[in-house]
Amino acid sequence: MRTFVGMVALATALSLAPRLSRAECVETTPSGAQHPQVTESFPERAVSGYEATLRVVVIHGKGETVLPRGIEIQRDGDTAKALAAAGFELPDQDGGAGARLSSIDLDAKSGRRQTTLELPLVALPKEPGRHVLVLPALPVSIARANSDVVTVCTKPHSVIVEDPTASAPNAQPKPNPPGLVQREPWEAMKRALEWIAIGVALGGAVAWLAAKWAKRPRAVAPPPPPRPPWEVALERLDETRHAGLLQANRHGEFFDRVNDAVRQYLGARFGFDGLESTTDETLTALRHAPHFSIPLAEIAAFLQHCDLVKFADLTPTLSDCESALREAEHVVRDTMPQLTPDAPPMRAEARS
């Protein structure tokens, strides 16, 4: 019997809904504006005092935006009064139960967007029991790029509102729940655990610092001082002498080794890149080098002879190779620093 009465009431509410709610909302569409596509949904059943959400989906064009507040409702406005007269209340908009607005792009090329508005409402019939309420039409405002505003109205929705105690015959107030056992904290154990936690933290910190200290980078012993360039040059010349190149008639390779040893020595001794410098660049650097004791003409003759062998494919003879080795040793020994000011010159030793 109650189901039949509810169905009759619902049919009556649906027949009266357009007249009761459409009068509260007026649609406006500026000239030249396209009417947006609106779809909506509202629950068919609700519980008195609980939330029921109106969901409105608006598909609109490029440059159009559903206003941030969505459905513009003021508590002292006509729309709010119509909602209250219909048995609905708005939750506190600032308490986390306000309207929710979200948008997605449907077509990036045309700029069409879909905006979804969710408005929670609370059904509050004036009398207890089952009721059929009609949600009136509500305005939805869409702002266009040219500052015009398009207003569309939702449809009225009927909802069957159940009383929370409707399913309990002769519902009676429930007694208070029994009291809870009061438990007092164990302060001594609490303090002991706190001190244990502090000790564990301090121990971990000390262990971490000890491990970090043990793994600290140690001071590396300084490398040995570089060998003097004249020692390196004399050693290379001696290796060239005993490399067996002359016995194998590899005179060109012998000459190249002697040439490289002298050029590398001059660069290291007087501060320039001897191997990468040409003969002219080498002579220029030596001309400005202090304490250079050999005439530049001798160095120029030696280097130019080496260039002829290297670049002009001049094949040196055995005597040329031996003479070049003696001249190279003479250059190194006569330009190396003397151990004492009174030391005799080493020219005679170099030519022996």
Secondary structure as GFF3:
##gff-version 3
##sequence-region A 1 352
A	DSSP	alpha_helix	2	21	.	.	.	ID=ss1
A	DSSP	three_ten_helix	22	24	.	.	.	ID=ss2
A	DSSP	beta_strand	37	41	.	.	.	ID=ss3
A	DSSP	beta_strand	45	47	.	.	.	ID=ss4
A	DSSP	beta_strand	51	60	.	.	.	ID=ss5
A	DSSP	beta_strand	65	66	.	.	.	ID=ss6
A	DSSP	alpha_helix	78	85	.	.	.	ID=ss7
A	DSSP	beta_strand	88	89	.	.	.	ID=ss8
A	DSSP	beta_strand	100	107	.	.	.	ID=ss9
A	DSSP	beta_strand	112	123	.	.	.	ID=ss10
A	DSSP	beta_strand	131	135	.	.	.	ID=ss11
A	DSSP	beta_strand	139	143	.	.	.	ID=ss12
A	DSSP	beta_strand	149	153	.	.	.	ID=ss13
A	DSSP	beta_strand	157	162	.	.	.	ID=ss14
A	DSSP	alpha_helix	187	214	.	.	.	ID=ss15
A	DSSP	alpha_helix	229	241	.	.	.	ID=ss16
A	DSSP	alpha_helix	251	270	.	.	.	ID=ss17
A	DSSP	alpha_helix	279	287	.	.	.	ID=ss18
A	DSSP	alpha_helix	296	311	.	.	.	ID=ss19
A	DSSP	alpha_helix	318	335	.	.	.	ID=ss20
A	DSSP	alpha_helix	347	351	.	.	.	ID=ss21
###
